[in-house]
Amino acid sequence: MAPRFSEMNKIRVTHAGFGNAEGYVIGSQFRDGRWVYKISFLNPDDPKGQQTYDNWIPEDWLELTK
């Protein structure tokens, strides 16, 4: 089973707890029977700034952006 998103895909987090978070996939792992992704989030206050959190987001919380 291959991951749905590859590194540097631009994504949006659709889970309610994240609001309108967008960013780029910077890593993926198959863990506990599902794919999870490490995301570098875009900082809305500084378009050139990004924030990377040490957390992994499940695939079903993500969608590709254009």
N, C-alpha and C positions, 0 to 999 in steps of 0.2 A: 504494500500500500504506500503510495507516494504522497508527500505533503501537497495540499491544495495551493499554498502560497510559497513562492521562492524568495530568496534573499533579494532585497531592494524592491519588492512589490510594494506599491503604496496602498495602504489599507485604511479602513475606518472601523472603529470598535463600535458594535451595535448594542452592546450590553448597557442597560440603563445606568449603571453605576459609574460609567466612564463619560457620560455626556456625549459631546461631539468630538471625541478624540480621533485624530488622524496621525499617521506616521508611516514608517517603513519597517519592513521585516528585516531583522539583522541576525536572526538565528531561529532554528527549529529543532524540535526533539520529539520523538515518539515516546510518550510516557503514559503509563497506566491505560493502554489501549486506545489512545487518541493523540493527535498531533497538537502540540502547544508551540507558541511562537514568542520570541523576545522582540519587542517593538521599540524603535527609537521614535518617540513622539515629537511632533512639531510643536513648538512653543508659540501660541497665538499672540503673545506680546512682542515677540521678536521673530519675524519670518525666517531669519538666517540661523536662529538658535534652535537646538533640539535638546530633548531630555531623554535619557535612557534609564529605565527603571529596572531593578533586578527582580523582575517578575515574569511569569510566563502566562500568556493568554490563550485559552482554548480556541481551536479553529472555529467552532460554531458561534463565537462571539465576534467574528471578523467578516468583512466583505471588502472586495477590491474597490478602489476608487479610480476615477478616470483623470 
